Amino acid sequence: MQQVCDNIYLINVPIPASAGSVNCYLIKGDDRSVLVDVGYDNPESEALINQALAETGMGWESVEVWLTHGHADHMGGIDRIWSPGMIVRAGSPSFDVIEQRIERRFATLFPQLMNLRKRNPGRLPSSGPEKAATRLASRVKPPIERLFDGDILSVGSYRFHAITTPGHDMDEVCFWEPNAGIFLSGDHILNAVMPSVYVEGFEIDEVGYYLASIDKVANLPVKMILSGHDEPFSHHRERCELIKANQFKRIERAFNIVAAGTTEFMDICHAMTYVSARQRWEERSEVLQWDVICETAGFLTNLVHSGRLQMYEQDGEYHFSVR
C-alpha cells in the first residue's frame, strides 16, 4: 500500500496468470470510506485489500465501492468483498448489463477465432481464449447505484465529480476532484501502455466514442492522474494527445492492410501484428491475441462508420473492402 495523496492510498494487486497488476484506491473519510475498484477475483487481491483496511483503521462496514468499469481485473473481486448493505456505484446500471456486454463480445468475435482455427490450426494455441471467457462473469450481482455524468460524490474533504468516458468500456466512469486536481482515470488514460478499446462487436463505433471521451477530459487542469495500472503521473494533456495519435495511427494501419488486399477479419488481425508491432501473432499469448481481435474490430468499425470501408459477411466470416 502506498499513500499517494492526503487520505488516498494505492493498493496494487496482482492479475492471475499475468505479469501485470491493477490499482485499487482507498479513500479514507471521516465516517465513510471508498474503495475505487476491487481487483481480480483471487485470494491475493482480497488479502491485500484487507491488509490495507487494517493498516488504515477502516472496516468493511463503513466502505462503499466505486467501479470505474466492468472489466474483470477491476470488478471481479466484488465476489469476495461484497456483503448486504454495501453500496456499489458504477456507470453500468447492473451487473446483468456488464455480463451481457461480455456475452455479446464473445458471441460476435469468438466464432471468428474458431473459423481461424479450422483454416489454420497453427495460428491459435489449442486452448484458445475459452478460459478467459469463464473468468469474466461475476457470480455475485449486488445492486448498483448507477452514476451519471456530473454526479458529485463526497468522501472526507474530497468532492469528486463523476465523468462518463465511454470507450475502453462503454460504461467507464472517471472521478475528478477539481479542488485537489486529482483525476481517477480507471483505464481511460494510462501512462505505461496505450489503453485498448474492448468492443462488443461491429455495430457501434466504440473507438469514435473513446476519442471523443479523450477530448472530453483533455483540458481539465489535472495535477495528478491516479490510473488503473500505473504509478501516479501528471503529464495529462501530453498523454491525451499521444493516446489519440496512437489510435489514429492504428486506424490507418488497419485501412492500409485492407487497401492492400487483405479482406477477411481474422487475416486483418493477424496482419496488424506484422506491421510495427513488438510481438507477432504467433508470439502472443491467447489473451494478447484476444486483445488484438477486440482492438482491430474497433478500428475496422470506425472505418466503416467514417465511410472509408464497407463490411460484408461471407460463409460466417466478416470481410472488409475499401469503398
N, C-alpha and C positions, 0 to 999 in steps of 0.2 A: 504493500500500500504506500502511496506517495501523496503528500499534501501538495496540491497544485495551485490552490487559491485559498483565501480565508474560508474555512469550513467546507472546502470541497476536496475530496480525496479520490485519487485514481486507483482503481483496483484492476490490475492486469491479469486476466485469467486465460488459461490455455484453450486451444481448439483441438479436440481429439484427432489423432491420425494426421497431424499437420504440425509444421514448424511455427505456425502463426499463433496469434493470441488476439484477444479482443479487450477493449477497455470498458469497464463499468465505472460509473461515478457516483460516489456517495456524497450527498449534500446535507450537511447537518444543520437542523433548525433548532428552535427552542423547545417546542413540544411535538414537533413532527419533522421527520427527515425524509429524504427522497433518494431512491436508487434509480439512476438512469441506466437502463439496460441491465440484463440479468445474466448474460453469458450463456454458454452452451449447457445442455443437459448432461452434465457429468459431475461426479463427486468432487473432483479437484476444484472446479469453479465454485461449487456450493461451499466448500471448506474455506476458500479464500475470502468469500464474501462474509461468511460467518465470523471469520477472524477479524476482518475489518470492522464489523459491527461491534465486536467485543472490545477492540482497541480504542474505539471512539466512544464507548459507553452507550451505544444505542441498542435497542431491542427491536425485534421484528414487529411488535405490537404498535410501534409508532412510525413505521416506514411505509410509504407508498411508492409505487413503481411507475416510472415514465419510460415508455418504449419508443425509441427513435424509429424503428421499423421492424417488419415481420420476418426477418431472416433468422435462421436457426442459431447462429452464433451470438445474436443479440437478445433473442427472446426465448430460446429453447429451455433455459433454466427456470422458467416460470413454473414448470412441473415440480421443481424441488422446493421452491421457497414460498409459493402462494398458500395462504390459508384463508378461510372465510372471513370477510370483513376487510381484507387488504384492498386498497384502492389501486387499480391499474389504469393508467391513462395511455392512450396511443392514438395515432392518426387513423387507424383502421376501426371500423365500427364493431368488429367482433373477431374472435379467433376463428370462427367459421369462415369469415371472409378471407382471412390470412390463408387458411387451408385451401380455400377454393382457388386463390391465386396460384398457389403452388401446384395444385392439381391441373389447372389449365396449362401451366408452363410445361409440365411433363406430358400431358395429353397431346400437346401440339408438337413439341420438339423431340421427345424421346423416340417416337416411331421413326424419325429420320435417322437416328443412330442405329436402329435395328436394320433399316434399309442399307446403311453403310456396311454394317457387319455382314449382311448377306452377300453384298457385292465384293467386299474386300475385308475378310476377317482380320487381316494383319494390321488394319488401321486403328482398331479399337481393342483395348485389353478385354479379355474374355469376361471379366466380371462386370464391365460397363459401369455406368453410374447408378445402377439399381439401388445399391446400398445408400447412396446419397439421398434418394427419394424417401427411404424409410426413416431417415434421421431428421426430417424437416417438420413433420407434423407434431403439434403439441398435444399431449394426452389430456392435460388439464386445460379447461377452457373457462377461465374466470371471466366475469363480466368486465367489459371495457368501458370506461368513461371516455368517449371519443373527443379528441382535440380538434379544434378548428383554427384556421388562420387568425391570429390576433388574440387568442385566448391568453390571459395573464395568470400566471401561477406563482404564488408567493411561497417561499420557504426561507426561514430565518430573515436575514436582511436583504435577500435577493428577490427581485420580481422579474421572472422570466416570461418572455413573450413567445408563444408557440408560432412557428413559421412553417407552413406546409411547403414541402420541397419535393414534389413527385419526380421520379426519375430512376435513381438507383433502385428504389422500391416505390411503387405508385402511392403508397400511404406514408412515406417518410415525413417525419417532423423534426425540425431543429429547434433549439431553445436558445433565445437571445436575451442577454441581460444588458440593456443599454447603459445603465449607470456604471457597471463594472467593465463593460466592453468584452464580456465573456460570451463565446458562441459555442454551444454544444452541438457539434455538426453531425453526429452519427457517422454514416458512411457517405454523406453528401459531399463533403470536402475532406480529402485525405492528403497527407504530405508525402509519405514514403512511396506510395503507389498511386496509380490513377484509378479512381473509382470505376466500377463496372455498372452497366445498366442491365439488370436481370429481367428481360422482357417476358411477358406471359405468352406471346405469340406474335403474329404478323398483323394484327388488326389495328393496334394503337401505336402512334409514333411516340414511344416512350423516350427515345433519345431526344426528340424535339422537346418533350416536357422537361427532360433533365437539363438541357441547355438553357431553357427559359428559367428554370429554378436556380441555376448558377447565376444568371443575370439578376435574379430577384434579390440575392444576398450579397452580390459582389461589392456594392458600395456602402455596406454597413461599416461604421467606424470600429471595427473589431480590434481589440488589443490582444486577445488570446483565443485561439481555437483549441477546444478540447474535443478531439475526434475519436472515432471508434477503434482506431488501430495504430495511433502514433503517439509519440511524445507531444506535449503541448507545443504549439508554434504560433507565430504572429504574422507571417507574410501572407495575409489573407487575399488581398487583391491580386497579387502576383500569382498566387496558386490558382485562383479562379480563372485567370487568363490562360495559364498553362493547361488546365483541365479542358477548357473549351478548345484550345488549339489542338490538343491531342484527339479529342472527339472528331473534329473536322478532318484531321489527317487520316484517321481510320475510316471515316465515311468515304473519303476519296479513294483510299486503298481498296475498299470493297467495290466501289464503282469501277475502278480500273481493272480489277480482276474479271468482272462481268463483261466489260467492254472488250477485253482481250479474248473472250470466247468461252469462259467457264460459266456455265449457267445453273447447274444443279446445286442446291443449297449446301449439302454436306461437302461437296467438292470445293465450294467457295470457302467454307470454314477451314478446310484443310489448307487451301492456298493462302489464307490470311496468315498462317503461321510460318510461311516461307518467304514473307516479304517484311524485312526489317524486324523480325521477331527474335527474342532471345532463345526461345525453345521451339523447335519444330514439332509438328503434331505428334509424331511417334515418340518424342522425348517427354511428352507431358503426361502427368497422371490423369486418371479418368475425371477427377474433379476439375483439373485445369482445362481438360478438353471440353467439359461441360460449360466452363466459363466462356471459352471461345465460341461455342454454339450459341449461347444466350446473347453474347455481345454482337456477334455477326448478324443474328436475326434482327437485332435492333438497328444496326447500320443499314441493312437492306430495306427494312420497313421505312426508315427515314427517307431513303432514296425513292421509294415508291410514293410516299406521301408528297415529296417535293416534285414529283412528275418526271424524274430522271430515269427511273426503271419501271418496268411492269413485272408483275408476278403471275405465274400460272401453275396449275397442278397437273402432273402427268404421272400415271401409274403410282400414285401415292407419294410422289416426291415433289418438292417445291422447286420451281425453276424461275430464274430472273433473266430479263433481257433489257437492253437499252431501248428506250422509247424513240 
